[in-house]
Amino acid sequence: FSGFNSPNLAATVRRGGAAGGDAVLDALALARDSGFQAVRVFADPPGLGLVRPVGPGQWGVEHDPAALRTLDWVLAQCEEHGLEVWLSLGDYWNADQALGTPLGAEAYVAWADAAAQEAAAAEGPRGRAAR
């Protein structure tokens, strides 16, 4: 089993238009022909703003509503080339430091903690939902 990391496939399409799409198709064909079986793709390449979590359980398209269609095209092309996709929803533990945005794994953990505290508060002192 072998795979490769190509986090910017969607960004290549978005920035390069038809030529970017052709470059992605060439890369996927080369990977398949070289015996690769999987590829790691970012749902939101750093700094491009395709698709990103914007809050607990909330996903946003921040810059362009066509972003989801771009990502969908990349995923469909990976499938067409026989490549399993590992879709990475984030790349940075602390994107605030890396990119200046309040995202990344630290934010996801904070959101989960806040949700757990809200759930516990809603259950009240006896562990049942407050009425």
Secondary structure, 3 states (H helix, E strand, C coil): CCEEECCCHHHHHHHHHHHHHHHHHHHHHHHHHCCCCEEEEECCCCCCCCCEEEECCEEECCCCCCHHHHHHHHHHHHHHCCCEEEEECCCCCCHHHHHCCCCCHHHHHHHHHHHHHHHHHHHCCCCCCCC
